[in-house]
Amino acid sequence: MRLSTIGLACTLVVLSSASVLATSVKIGVLTDLSGSTSDMSGSGSVVAARMAVQDFLETNQALKVEVISADHQNKPDVASNISRGWIGQEGVTAIVDVPSSSAALAVNEIVRSSNAVFIAATAGTSDLTGKACTPHTIHWAIDTWALAHSTARAVVEDGGKSWFFITADYAFGHTLESEASAVIKSLGGEVKGRVRHPFPTADLSSHLLQAQASGAKVIGLANAGGDMIASVRQAHEFGITKGGHQVLASMIGTITDVHALGLETAQGLLVTEAFYWDLNDDTRKWSARFEKEIGRKPTMMQAGVYAGILHYLKAVDAAKSSHAGTVVTKMKELPTEDKLFGPGKIRMDGRKIHDVYLFRVKAPARATGPWDYYEKVRTVPGEQAFRPLHDGNCPLVK
């Protein structure tokens, strides 16, 4: 299922059956419907938003909820223009999803002084709950700090003491490498070296051969998307991970990346995610509903859209208001509880806290069916997975 409309992609209006509507809200899913992150967000995020509204209204009929969506094309200026129009002209009260950190930071600044809530579910930058935090922003799912720290901590504690990094040569890659390296060294591990590659690039052969020659147990991939996929594919072609002497650990890999690679190529890859469809009965049941709508399993980002909207609606109902400041305050007061991420909380800086998991991609012979890709290696408790509250320099933290 792929929506390609550049502007308004779809509209869902759900009306309460109550004779008097206490509050009306309008949710805008601002996402990537046509580009490089459309599989991890995109039309699946729109479906997840619709499911959250439907599930909330099954037990609460006091709201009128409208969901719209648009394609920001992974461009900050497009994201800004859509957001301004939504808030100023269309009455949108919450903007959700927003892949691409640059686009998310642009939206973040718009909601800072606007009467709208921003629930970031796909963007990775931890600045959203750090120096760029706002009173109206909530960051769900995961972020760059959690990816680097949780992956490094879990892999080192599982025996992966020596590392070599293959890093995308821009700020995002540098941050992942730096954060992970600090954790590795603090736990008694060793970083044997690193090599940086242009972004994007199709040929990582020389970088992989340097990593292989280093003798490091773990090759850390501080890159994403096509670069990460190319790294894993070429490592498999060169036989680098054959025999288990070296393993690949992706700082930011998703189930859709594994799906694109296939188990034969991706087997043994270590990834950190905050959600997996096969974690428990609740995640399996919800994911089956999602798959029926869109034809594939959900990503943790799409799960984050669902859970974030569900908590937003609970807060609107509890506050009896759609005013952004009032709702965000209530979102932070209420403990989070949903079937996808389990119990958790939202901190003062807007960071949603929940457990994350280190997974190993299965060998083809161990898979029991379609999308059966992961085996859980370790659970990282939420309080360890995310940056300590007072380390982020968020102005909201006193």
Residue pairs with C-beta under 8 A, 6 or more apart in sequence:
1 43
1 44
1 47
1 293
1 294
1 295
2 33
2 34
2 38
2 42
2 43
3 9
3 10
3 33
3 34
3 42
3 43
3 46
3 69
3 71
4 33
4 34
4 71
5 33
5 71
6 34
6 70
6 71
6 73
7 70
7 71
7 82
8 68
8 69
8 70
9 33
9 43
9 46
9 68
9 69
9 70
9 71
10 46
10 67
10 68
10 69
11 66
11 67
11 68
11 69
12 49
12 50
12 53
12 66
12 67
12 68
13 65
13 66
13 67
14 53
14 54
14 57
14 64
14 65
14 66
14 67
15 64
16 57
16 61
16 62
16 63
16 64
17 61
18 61
18 62
21 62
21 63
21 64
22 62
22 63
22 320
23 62
23 63
23 64
23 316
23 317
23 320
23 321
23 322
24 63
24 64
24 65
24 66
24 322
25 63
25 64
25 65
25 66
25 93
25 94
25 313
25 316
25 322
26 65
26 66
26 67
26 68
26 90
26 91
26 92
26 93
26 94
27 49
27 53
27 65
27 66
27 67
27 68
27 92
27 93
27 94
27 95
27 96
27 309
27 312
28 67
28 68
28 69
28 70
28 82
28 83
28 86
28 90
28 92
28 94
28 95
28 96
29 45
29 46
29 49
29 67
29 68
29 69
29 70
29 96
29 97
29 305
30 69
30 70
30 72
30 79
30 82
30 83
30 86
30 95
30 96
30 97
30 98
30 103
30 107
31 38
31 41
31 42
31 45
31 46
31 69
31 70
31 71
31 72
31 97
31 98
31 99
31 122
32 38
32 41
32 42
32 71
32 72
32 73
32 74
32 99
32 100
33 42
33 43
33 69
33 70
33 71
34 42
34 71
34 73
35 73
35 74
36 74
36 225
36 226
37 74
37 99
37 100
37 122
37 225
39 256
39 260
39 299
40 99
40 122
40 254
40 256
40 299
40 301
40 302
41 97
41 99
41 121
41 122
41 299
41 301
41 302
41 305
43 294
44 290
44 294
44 296
44 298
44 299
44 302
45 69
45 96
45 97
45 121
45 122
45 301
45 302
45 305
46 67
46 69
47 290
47 293
47 294
47 302
48 290
48 298
48 302
48 303
48 305
48 306
48 309
49 67
49 69
49 96
49 97
49 305
49 306
49 309
50 67
51 286
51 289
51 290
51 293
51 306
52 305
52 306
52 307
52 309
52 310
52 313
53 65
53 67
53 309
53 313
55 310
56 63
56 65
56 309
56 310
56 313
56 314
57 63
57 65
60 313
60 317
62 317
63 313
63 316
63 317
65 313
68 86
68 90
68 92
70 82
70 86
72 78
72 79
72 82
72 98
72 99
72 100
72 103
74 99
74 100
74 103
75 103
76 100
76 102
76 103
76 105
76 106
77 106
78 103
79 98
79 100
79 103
79 104
79 106
79 107
80 106
80 107
80 110
83 95
83 106
83 107
83 110
83 111
83 116
84 110
86 92
86 95
86 116
87 95
87 110
87 111
87 114
87 115
87 116
92 116
93 115
93 116
93 117
93 322
93 324
93 327
94 116
94 117
94 118
94 119
94 309
94 312
95 107
95 111
95 116
95 117
95 118
95 119
96 118
96 119
96 121
96 305
96 308
96 309
97 119
97 120
97 121
97 122
97 301
97 305
98 104
98 107
98 118
98 120
98 121
98 122
98 123
99 122
99 123
99 301
100 122
100 123
101 123
101 124
101 125
101 127
101 172
103 123
104 120
104 122
104 123
104 125
104 128
105 123
105 125
105 127
105 128
105 132
107 118
108 118
108 120
108 128
108 132
108 134
108 137
109 132
109 134
110 116
111 117
111 118
111 134
111 136
111 137
111 324
112 134
112 135
112 136
112 137
114 136
114 324
115 323
115 324
116 136
116 324
117 136
117 137
117 138
117 312
117 324
117 327
117 328
117 331
118 134
118 136
118 137
118 138
119 137
119 138
119 140
119 305
119 308
119 309
119 312
120 128
120 137
120 138
120 139
120 140
121 140
121 141
121 301
121 302
121 304
121 305
121 308
122 141
122 301
122 304
122 305
123 139
124 142
124 143
124 144
124 147
124 172
124 252
125 132
125 143
125 144
125 172
126 139
126 143
126 144
126 145
126 146
126 387
126 392
128 137
128 139
128 143
128 350
129 137
129 139
129 143
129 347
129 349
129 350
129 351
129 387
129 392
129 394
130 349
130 387
130 392
130 393
130 394
131 392
131 393
131 394
131 395
133 349
133 350
133 392
133 394
133 395
133 396
134 350
135 324
135 325
135 328
135 396
136 324
136 325
136 328
137 328
137 350
138 308
138 312
138 328
138 331
138 346
138 350
138 352
139 350
139 351
139 352
140 304
140 305
140 307
140 308
140 352
141 274
141 275
141 300
141 301
141 303
141 304
141 352
142 272
142 273
142 274
142 300
142 356
143 351
143 386
143 387
144 172
144 175
144 176
144 179
144 252
145 179
145 386
145 387
146 272
146 274
146 356
146 385
146 386
146 387
147 176
147 251
147 252
147 272
148 175
148 176
148 177
148 178
148 179
148 180
148 183
148 222
148 251
149 179
149 180
149 183
149 385
149 387
150 272
150 356
150 358
150 380
150 384
150 385
151 180
151 220
151 249
151 250
151 251
151 270
151 271
151 272
151 358
152 163
152 179
152 180
152 181
152 183
152 184
152 187
152 189
152 220
153 183
153 187
153 380
153 384
154 272
154 358
154 377
154 378
154 380
155 218
155 249
155 270
155 358
156 183
156 184
156 187
156 188
156 189
157 187
157 378
158 358
158 377
158 378
159 217
160 189
160 217
160 218
160 247
160 249
161 184
161 188
161 189
161 190
161 217
162 189
162 190
162 191
162 192
162 215
162 216
162 217
162 218
163 180
163 181
163 184
163 189
163 190
163 191
163 192
163 216
163 217
163 218
163 219
163 220
163 249
164 191
164 192
164 193
164 194
164 195
164 210
164 211
164 214
164 216
164 218
164 219
164 220
165 177
165 180
165 181
165 191
165 193
165 194
165 195
165 219
165 220
165 221
165 222
166 194
166 195
166 197
166 204
166 207
166 208
166 211
166 219
166 220
166 221
166 222
166 223
166 231
167 173
167 174
167 176
167 177
167 194
167 195
167 196
167 197
167 222
167 223
168 196
168 197
168 199
168 222
168 223
168 224
168 227
169 196
169 197
169 198
169 199
170 199
172 224
173 196
173 199
173 222
173 223
174 222
176 222
176 251
176 252
177 194
177 220
177 222
177 251
180 220
180 222
180 251
181 191
184 190
184 191
185 191
192 214
192 215
192 216
193 210
193 214
193 216
195 207
195 210
195 211
197 204
197 207
197 223
197 227
199 223
199 227
200 225
200 226
200 227
201 227
201 230
202 226
202 230
203 230
203 234
204 227
204 230
204 231
204 234
205 234
205 238
207 231
208 219
208 231
208 234
208 235
208 238
208 240
209 238
211 219
211 240
211 246
212 219
212 238
212 240
212 246
216 246
217 245
217 246
217 247
218 246
218 247
218 248
218 249
218 270
219 235
219 240
219 246
219 247
219 248
219 249
220 249
220 251
221 228
221 231
221 232
221 248
221 249
221 250
221 251
221 253
222 251
223 231
223 251
224 251
224 252
225 257
228 250
228 252
228 253
228 257
229 257
229 260
229 261
231 248
232 248
232 250
232 257
232 261
232 265
232 266
232 269
233 261
233 265
235 241
235 248
236 264
236 265
236 266
240 246
241 247
241 248
241 268
244 268
247 268
247 269
247 270
248 268
248 269
248 270
249 269
249 270
249 271
250 257
250 269
250 270
250 271
251 272
253 269
253 271
253 272
254 271
254 273
254 299
254 300
254 301
255 273
255 276
255 277
255 297
255 299
255 300
255 371
255 373
255 374
256 296
256 299
257 266
257 271
258 266
258 269
258 271
258 361
258 373
258 374
259 296
259 371
259 373
263 361
263 362
263 363
263 364
263 367
263 373
264 364
266 361
266 373
267 361
267 362
267 363
267 364
268 360
268 361
268 363
269 360
269 361
270 358
270 359
270 360
270 361
270 377
271 358
271 359
271 361
271 374
272 356
272 357
272 358
272 359
272 380
273 300
273 356
273 357
273 359
273 374
274 300
274 303
274 304
274 341
274 354
274 355
274 356
274 357
275 283
275 298
275 299
275 300
275 303
275 304
275 340
275 341
276 283
276 300
276 357
276 359
276 374
276 376
277 283
277 284
277 287
277 297
277 298
277 371
278 284
278 287
278 371
278 372
278 374
279 357
279 376
282 339
282 340
283 339
283 340
285 339
286 298
286 303
286 306
286 339
286 340
287 297
287 298
290 297
290 298
290 302
291 297
291 298
296 371
297 371
298 306
303 340
303 341
304 341
306 338
306 340
307 336
307 338
307 340
307 341
308 352
310 338
311 331
311 334
311 336
311 338
311 346
312 327
312 331
314 334
315 327
315 328
315 330
315 331
315 334
316 322
316 327
316 330
318 330
318 334
319 326
319 327
319 329
319 330
321 327
328 350
331 346
332 345
332 346
332 347
332 348
332 350
335 343
335 344
335 345
336 343
336 344
336 345
336 346
336 352
336 354
337 343
337 344
341 352
341 354
341 355
342 354
342 355
343 354
344 352
344 353
344 354
344 382
345 352
345 353
346 352
346 353
347 353
347 389
348 389
348 394
348 396
348 397
348 398
349 389
349 392
349 394
349 396
349 397
350 394
350 396
351 386
351 387
351 389
351 392
353 382
353 383
353 385
353 386
354 382
354 385
355 379
355 380
355 381
355 382
355 385
356 379
356 380
356 382
356 385
357 376
357 377
357 378
357 379
357 380
358 376
358 377
358 378
358 379
358 380
359 374
359 375
359 376
359 377
360 374
360 375
360 377
361 373
361 374
362 372
362 373
362 374
362 375
366 375
367 373
389 397
390 397
